Amino acid sequence: MTGIDGLDVLLEGGIPKNHTVLVAGTSGSGKSIFSMQFLLAGAEKGEPGLYITFEEDEESVLKVLEEFSWNLKKHIKADKIRIIRYDPYRFQDIMDIISSNIKQMGAKRVVIDSISAIGLYIQDVREIRKTLVDIQSLAKSTGCTALIVTEAPSDNPKRLSRFDVEEFVADGILVLYYTPVANEYTRSIFVWKMRGTSHSKKIHPFKITKDGITIYPKEEALVKL
């Protein structure tokens, strides 16, 4: 179970165990909220989660999420959720950092937020792809289900990622849209792929409330791509 209300219906029960899933979307689409909600659901059912961020420290992450009715601090204190900020300019030992933290806390869920920041350090697209393969291999070898967050270009909704290689590595791809409809912006989600499931092939609306993200699997979003 993902813990994202409505998503498990779209995925025939949830994300398969040990999958590495790309969560793509433009700014404001809800990627970080989605990812933390995934970790929170795991913590509440006894699956510790590791959140690796390349941009914000723990205090900043919690400040952004304080509007929600989540008791994240309780889970952090119990070491059921661990937030680690890592400088992308020191990326050479990131695999050791992820691996040691997974083992220390017995993590079963991992979030990398966001892979786009790695581009500050790695300029060669081939190296970025190798890094993603390494993260995927590490997640599988440690029995973790991983979400890799990436910033999708806002000027081309048909592009899923910043580097155009992320989608070829992942077992699944979830695309979050934040698009104008009539006189307002709306949010929606599309399961681009998810190996091992017969998932929905439609775009579905979702809302963000104080309880987090709720997806409406019986409704279709009016999104023009």
C-alpha positions as CSV (number, residue, x, y, z in Angstrom):
1,M,0.0,0.0,0.0
2,T,1.4,3.4,-1.0
3,G,-0.5,5.5,1.5
4,I,-1.5,7.9,-1.3
5,D,-5.3,7.9,-1.1
6,G,-6.7,6.5,-4.5
7,L,-3.3,5.6,-6.0
8,D,-3.5,1.9,-5.0
9,V,-6.7,1.6,-7.1
10,L,-4.9,2.9,-10.2
11,L,-2.0,0.4,-9.6
12,E,-4.0,-2.8,-8.7
13,G,-2.9,-2.6,-5.1
14,G,0.1,-0.4,-5.0
15,I,3.7,-0.2,-6.2
16,P,5.3,-3.7,-6.4
17,K,7.9,-4.4,-3.8
18,N,11.5,-3.4,-4.6
19,H,10.4,-1.3,-7.6
20,T,12.2,2.0,-8.3
21,V,9.7,4.6,-9.4
22,L,10.2,7.9,-11.1
23,V,8.0,10.7,-9.8
24,A,8.0,13.4,-12.4
25,G,6.4,16.8,-12.5
26,T,6.8,20.6,-12.8
27,S,7.2,23.0,-9.9
28,G,4.1,23.1,-7.7
29,S,2.7,19.7,-8.9
30,G,3.1,18.1,-5.4
31,K,6.1,15.8,-5.9
32,S,7.7,16.3,-2.5
33,I,4.3,16.1,-0.7
34,F,3.6,12.9,-2.6
35,S,7.0,11.4,-1.6
36,M,6.8,12.3,2.1
37,Q,3.3,10.9,2.3
38,F,4.6,7.7,0.8
39,L,7.3,7.6,3.6
40,L,4.7,8.5,6.3
41,A,2.4,5.6,5.3
42,G,5.4,3.2,5.5
43,A,6.4,4.5,8.9
44,E,2.9,4.0,10.2
45,K,2.8,0.4,9.2
46,G,6.3,-0.5,10.4
47,E,8.3,0.2,7.3
48,P,11.0,2.8,8.1
49,G,11.8,5.4,5.3
50,L,14.8,7.3,4.3
51,Y,14.5,10.8,2.6
52,I,17.6,12.0,0.8
53,T,17.4,15.7,-0.3
54,F,20.0,17.6,-2.3
55,E,18.3,21.0,-1.8
56,E,16.8,21.5,1.7
57,D,17.8,20.5,5.2
58,E,15.4,18.7,7.7
59,E,14.2,21.9,9.2
60,S,13.3,23.4,5.9
61,V,11.5,20.2,4.7
62,L,9.5,20.1,7.9
63,K,8.6,23.8,7.7
64,V,7.1,23.3,4.2
65,L,5.1,20.3,5.4
66,E,3.9,21.8,8.8
67,E,0.5,22.8,7.2
68,F,-0.4,19.1,7.0
69,S,-2.0,17.0,9.8
70,W,1.0,14.7,9.8
71,N,3.0,13.9,13.0
72,L,6.3,13.7,11.1
73,K,8.4,14.7,14.2
74,K,7.1,11.7,16.1
75,H,8.3,9.3,13.4
76,I,11.6,11.1,13.0
77,K,12.2,10.9,16.8
78,A,11.5,7.2,16.6
79,D,13.8,6.9,13.6
80,K,11.0,5.6,11.4
81,I,11.7,8.5,9.1
82,R,15.1,9.9,8.5
83,I,15.8,13.1,6.5
84,I,19.3,13.7,5.2
85,R,20.5,16.6,3.2
86,Y,23.4,15.8,1.0
87,D,25.5,18.3,-1.0
88,P,25.4,17.2,-4.7
89,Y,28.9,18.6,-5.1
90,R,30.1,15.8,-2.9
91,F,28.2,13.1,-4.8
92,Q,31.0,10.6,-5.1
93,D,30.1,8.9,-1.9
94,I,26.3,9.1,-2.0
95,M,25.9,5.4,-2.5
96,D,27.7,4.7,0.7
97,I,25.6,7.3,2.6
98,I,22.3,5.8,1.3
99,S,23.5,2.2,2.0
100,S,24.7,2.8,5.5
101,N,21.5,4.7,6.5
102,I,19.3,2.0,5.0
103,K,21.1,-0.6,7.1
104,Q,21.2,1.5,10.3
105,M,17.5,2.1,10.4
106,G,16.3,-1.0,8.5
107,A,14.6,1.2,5.8
108,K,12.1,-0.3,3.4
109,R,11.2,2.9,1.6
110,V,13.6,5.4,0.1
111,V,13.1,8.8,-1.6
112,I,15.7,10.7,-3.6
113,D,14.6,14.3,-4.0
114,S,15.5,15.4,-6.5
115,I,17.7,13.7,-9.1
116,S,17.6,17.0,-11.1
117,A,20.0,18.5,-8.5
118,I,22.6,15.9,-9.5
119,G,23.0,17.8,-12.8
120,L,24.9,20.5,-10.7
121,Y,27.6,18.0,-10.2
122,I,27.4,15.5,-13.1
123,Q,27.5,17.0,-16.5
124,D,27.8,13.7,-18.5
125,V,24.3,12.2,-19.2
126,R,25.8,8.8,-19.3
127,E,27.1,9.2,-15.7
128,I,23.7,10.3,-14.6
129,R,22.2,7.2,-16.1
130,K,24.8,5.0,-14.4
131,T,24.1,6.8,-11.1
132,L,20.4,6.0,-11.5
133,V,21.2,2.3,-12.2
134,D,23.3,2.2,-9.1
135,I,20.5,3.7,-7.0
136,Q,18.1,1.1,-8.4
137,S,20.5,-1.8,-7.8
138,L,21.1,-0.6,-4.3
139,A,17.4,-0.3,-3.5
140,K,16.7,-3.8,-4.9
141,S,19.7,-5.4,-3.0
142,T,18.5,-3.9,0.3
143,G,14.8,-4.8,-0.2
144,C,13.7,-1.2,-0.6
145,T,11.0,0.4,-2.7
146,A,12.4,3.7,-4.0
147,L,10.9,6.9,-5.4
148,I,13.2,9.1,-7.5
149,V,11.9,12.6,-7.9
150,T,12.7,14.6,-11.0
151,E,11.7,18.0,-12.4
152,A,9.9,17.8,-15.7
153,P,10.4,20.6,-18.1
154,S,7.5,23.1,-18.0
155,D,7.8,24.1,-21.6
156,N,7.2,20.6,-23.0
157,P,4.7,18.3,-21.3
158,K,5.7,15.4,-23.4
159,R,9.2,15.3,-21.8
160,L,9.2,13.4,-18.6
161,S,12.5,14.4,-17.2
162,R,15.4,16.9,-17.1
163,F,18.0,14.6,-18.7
164,D,15.8,12.3,-20.8
165,V,17.4,9.2,-19.3
166,E,15.6,8.8,-16.0
167,E,12.5,7.1,-17.5
168,F,14.5,4.4,-19.1
169,V,15.9,3.2,-15.8
170,A,12.8,3.2,-13.6
171,D,10.4,0.2,-13.1
172,G,7.6,2.7,-13.0
173,I,6.8,6.3,-13.8
174,L,4.2,8.5,-12.2
175,V,3.7,11.9,-13.8
176,L,2.1,14.8,-11.8
177,Y,0.6,17.6,-13.7
178,Y,-0.2,21.2,-12.6
179,T,-2.0,22.7,-15.5
180,P,-4.5,25.5,-16.2
181,V,-8.1,24.5,-16.9
182,A,-10.5,27.3,-17.5
183,N,-9.6,30.0,-15.0
184,E,-7.7,27.9,-12.5
185,Y,-4.8,25.5,-12.1
186,T,-5.6,21.9,-11.4
187,R,-3.5,18.9,-10.4
188,S,-3.7,15.4,-12.0
189,I,-1.7,12.2,-12.2
190,F,-0.9,9.7,-14.9
191,V,0.7,6.3,-14.5
192,W,3.0,6.3,-17.5
193,K,4.2,2.8,-16.7
194,M,4.4,0.4,-13.8
195,R,5.9,-3.0,-14.5
196,G,4.0,-5.9,-13.1
197,T,0.6,-4.2,-13.0
198,S,-2.3,-3.6,-15.3
199,H,-2.5,0.0,-14.3
200,S,-4.9,2.8,-15.3
201,K,-4.2,4.3,-18.7
202,K,-6.1,7.5,-18.0
203,I,-5.2,10.9,-16.4
204,H,-6.9,11.3,-13.0
205,P,-7.4,14.5,-10.9
206,F,-6.1,14.8,-7.4
207,K,-6.3,17.4,-4.6
208,I,-3.9,18.4,-1.8
209,T,-5.6,19.0,1.6
210,K,-4.3,19.2,5.1
211,D,-4.4,15.3,5.2
212,G,-2.2,15.1,2.0
213,I,-2.9,14.0,-1.5
214,T,-6.2,12.4,-2.5
215,I,-6.5,10.9,-6.0
216,Y,-9.9,10.4,-7.6
217,P,-9.6,7.1,-9.5
218,K,-13.1,7.1,-10.9
219,E,-12.7,10.6,-12.4
220,E,-10.8,11.7,-15.5
221,A,-8.9,15.0,-15.7
222,L,-9.4,17.4,-18.5
223,V,-5.7,17.9,-19.4
224,K,-4.5,18.9,-22.8
225,L,-1.0,17.6,-23.4
